[in-house]
Amino acid sequence: MIDPGIRAVKLFDFDATSLSRDEGIVGVRLHIYRATSIEFVIPAARHWVECAASFGVSGPAFAWPSVYSFHPEATILAVGFGPVLEAMVQFQSQKTVNCPGTRHGPITYVSFLEVAPWNRTDDPGRKFGGLGTLMLQYVSARTFAGGEGGALGLHSLPAAVGFYQRLGFVPHGCPNEHHELYLELDERKAHALRALGGF
């Protein structure tokens, strides 16, 4: 559960009826927040863990309070529906990734991306679909606005590589210390991602 207050800044809100998996609900509005304090992330992470336990499914892949603490200079964005966070992403602008065959120069690097346990694709009762794609579209759109061309880079959990490839990310190897492969979305593919809708 969240209470934005001074702990986050609301950046954007939009009609998300098309993302809702409840066909009886129309006029659903989601909000995108930028976290300004770890106190914004802690209750949401706790809620995700508690809900996963009550559903009998695996918990979040990432410890979001630790994510915030480890890179406080990075940006964390969250999608909220009412007082509940539905997805979170952390990214860093102007990051240099040393990997052969990839973009030369700084890139917007997505450090972490995750949807709430009840929004996973393997949950038949999930509340919203497409939030992972939506978050990447929004981050890419911010790089367009900043004149960086929409390109994104990230290291992916093995189970998520296919998801990123479907969106146009290309694997380049260069595993990190967790043996996660590096993938990159170039400017051309970023335009295609943007054309899917969203931002």
C-alpha positions as CSV (number, residue, x, y, z in Angstrom):
1,M,0.0,0.0,0.0
2,I,1.2,3.5,-0.7
3,D,0.7,7.0,0.6
4,P,2.6,9.2,-1.9
5,G,2.7,12.4,0.2
6,I,6.1,13.9,-0.1
7,R,7.7,10.5,-0.8
8,A,6.9,10.5,-4.5
9,V,6.0,12.8,-7.4
10,K,3.0,12.0,-9.6
11,L,4.3,12.4,-13.2
12,F,1.4,11.2,-15.3
13,D,-2.0,9.5,-15.2
14,F,-3.8,7.8,-18.0
15,D,-6.9,5.7,-18.9
16,A,-5.8,2.0,-18.5
17,T,-9.1,0.3,-19.2
18,S,-7.4,-1.7,-22.0
19,L,-4.9,-3.1,-19.5
20,S,-7.5,-4.2,-17.0
21,R,-8.3,-7.9,-17.0
22,D,-11.7,-7.3,-15.5
23,E,-14.0,-6.6,-18.4
24,G,-16.6,-5.1,-16.2
25,I,-14.4,-2.2,-15.2
26,V,-14.2,0.8,-17.4
27,G,-12.5,4.2,-16.9
28,V,-9.6,2.7,-15.0
29,R,-6.9,5.3,-14.3
30,L,-3.4,4.4,-13.5
31,H,-0.8,6.9,-12.2
32,I,3.0,6.9,-12.7
33,Y,5.0,8.1,-9.8
34,R,8.7,8.9,-9.3
35,A,9.9,7.8,-5.9
36,T,11.7,10.5,-3.9
37,S,12.2,8.4,-0.7
38,I,12.8,4.8,0.3
39,E,9.7,5.2,2.4
40,F,7.7,5.1,-0.7
41,V,9.1,1.8,-1.8
42,I,9.2,-0.1,1.6
43,P,5.4,-0.5,2.1
44,A,4.8,-1.5,-1.5
45,A,7.6,-4.1,-1.3
46,R,6.1,-5.5,1.9
47,H,2.7,-5.6,0.4
48,W,4.0,-7.6,-2.6
49,V,5.7,-10.1,-0.3
50,E,2.6,-10.6,1.9
51,C,0.3,-11.0,-1.1
52,A,2.6,-13.5,-2.8
53,A,2.6,-15.6,0.4
54,S,-1.1,-15.4,0.7
55,F,-1.5,-16.5,-3.0
56,G,1.0,-19.3,-2.5
57,V,3.3,-18.1,-5.2
58,S,6.9,-17.0,-5.3
59,G,7.6,-13.6,-3.9
60,P,9.1,-10.6,-5.7
61,A,12.3,-11.3,-7.6
62,F,13.9,-8.1,-6.2
63,A,14.2,-6.6,-2.7
64,W,13.0,-3.1,-3.7
65,P,14.2,-1.3,-0.6
66,S,17.7,-2.7,-1.2
67,V,17.4,-1.7,-4.9
68,Y,16.6,1.9,-3.8
69,S,19.4,2.0,-1.3
70,F,22.1,0.5,-3.5
71,H,21.6,3.1,-6.3
72,P,19.9,6.1,-4.6
73,E,21.0,8.3,-7.6
74,A,18.9,6.1,-10.0
75,T,15.3,6.8,-10.8
76,I,12.5,4.5,-9.6
77,L,9.1,4.8,-11.3
78,A,6.0,3.0,-10.2
79,V,2.6,2.4,-11.6
80,G,-0.1,2.9,-9.0
81,F,-3.8,2.1,-9.0
82,G,-5.4,3.7,-6.0
83,P,-3.1,3.1,-3.0
84,V,-1.5,0.0,-4.6
85,L,1.7,-0.2,-6.7
86,E,1.2,-2.5,-9.7
87,A,4.7,-2.4,-11.1
88,M,8.1,-0.7,-10.6
89,V,11.2,0.0,-12.7
90,Q,14.6,1.5,-11.8
91,F,16.8,3.1,-14.5
92,Q,19.9,5.2,-14.8
93,S,20.5,7.8,-17.6
94,Q,23.8,8.3,-19.3
95,K,25.3,4.9,-18.3
96,T,28.2,3.4,-20.2
97,V,28.0,-0.3,-20.9
98,N,31.2,-2.0,-22.1
99,C,29.9,-4.8,-24.4
100,P,31.2,-5.5,-28.0
101,G,28.7,-4.8,-30.7
102,T,26.5,-2.5,-28.7
103,R,25.7,1.2,-28.7
104,H,28.8,3.4,-28.4
105,G,28.4,6.0,-25.7
106,P,26.0,6.4,-22.8
107,I,22.6,4.7,-22.7
108,T,19.6,4.7,-20.4
109,Y,20.1,1.5,-18.5
110,V,17.2,-0.4,-16.9
111,S,18.5,-1.9,-13.7
112,F,15.3,-3.5,-12.4
113,L,11.8,-4.1,-13.7
114,E,9.0,-6.0,-12.0
115,V,5.2,-6.3,-11.9
116,A,3.3,-7.1,-8.7
117,P,2.7,-10.8,-8.1
118,W,-0.9,-10.5,-9.0
119,N,0.0,-9.1,-12.5
120,R,2.3,-11.8,-13.6
121,T,1.5,-13.5,-17.0
122,D,1.3,-16.9,-15.4
123,D,-1.5,-15.8,-13.0
124,P,-4.9,-16.5,-14.6
125,G,-6.5,-14.0,-12.3
126,R,-4.1,-11.2,-12.9
127,K,-5.4,-7.6,-12.4
128,F,-3.6,-5.8,-15.2
129,G,-1.6,-7.0,-18.3
130,G,1.1,-5.3,-20.2
131,L,2.6,-3.3,-17.3
132,G,6.1,-4.4,-18.0
133,T,5.8,-3.2,-21.6
134,L,4.2,0.0,-20.5
135,M,7.0,0.8,-18.1
136,L,9.6,0.3,-20.8
137,Q,7.6,2.4,-23.2
138,Y,7.5,5.2,-20.6
139,V,11.3,5.0,-19.8
140,S,12.1,5.0,-23.6
141,A,9.7,7.9,-24.2
142,R,11.6,9.9,-21.5
143,T,14.9,9.3,-23.4
144,F,13.2,10.5,-26.6
145,A,12.2,13.7,-24.8
146,G,15.8,14.1,-23.6
147,G,17.2,13.8,-27.1
148,E,18.7,10.3,-26.5
149,G,16.7,8.5,-29.2
150,G,14.8,6.0,-27.0
151,A,17.6,3.4,-26.8
152,L,17.6,1.2,-23.6
153,G,20.0,-1.4,-22.2
154,L,19.6,-4.0,-19.5
155,H,20.7,-7.3,-18.0
156,S,17.8,-9.8,-17.9
157,L,16.8,-12.6,-15.7
158,P,16.9,-15.8,-17.8
159,A,13.1,-16.2,-17.6
160,A,12.5,-12.7,-19.0
161,V,14.9,-12.8,-22.0
162,G,12.1,-13.9,-24.4
163,F,9.8,-11.0,-23.2
164,Y,12.5,-8.5,-24.0
165,Q,13.3,-10.0,-27.3
166,R,9.6,-9.8,-28.3
167,L,9.8,-6.1,-27.7
168,G,12.9,-5.7,-30.0
169,F,15.8,-6.0,-27.5
170,V,18.8,-7.9,-29.0
171,P,21.0,-10.1,-26.7
172,H,24.7,-9.3,-26.8
173,G,26.1,-11.7,-24.2
174,C,28.3,-9.8,-21.8
175,P,26.8,-11.4,-18.6
176,N,27.0,-9.5,-15.4
177,E,28.1,-11.0,-12.0
178,H,24.7,-12.8,-11.7
179,H,25.2,-14.4,-15.2
180,E,22.4,-12.4,-16.7
181,L,22.8,-11.5,-20.4
182,Y,22.9,-8.0,-21.7
183,L,20.3,-6.9,-24.1
184,E,19.8,-3.6,-26.0
185,L,17.0,-1.8,-27.7
186,D,18.4,0.4,-30.4
187,E,16.8,3.7,-31.7
188,R,15.0,2.0,-34.6
189,K,13.5,-0.6,-32.4
190,A,12.7,2.1,-29.8
191,H,10.5,3.8,-32.4
192,A,8.7,0.4,-33.0
193,L,8.2,0.0,-29.3
194,R,6.7,3.5,-29.1
195,A,4.4,2.7,-32.0
196,L,2.8,0.0,-29.9
197,G,0.9,2.8,-28.1
198,G,1.3,4.1,-24.6
199,F,3.5,7.2,-24.6
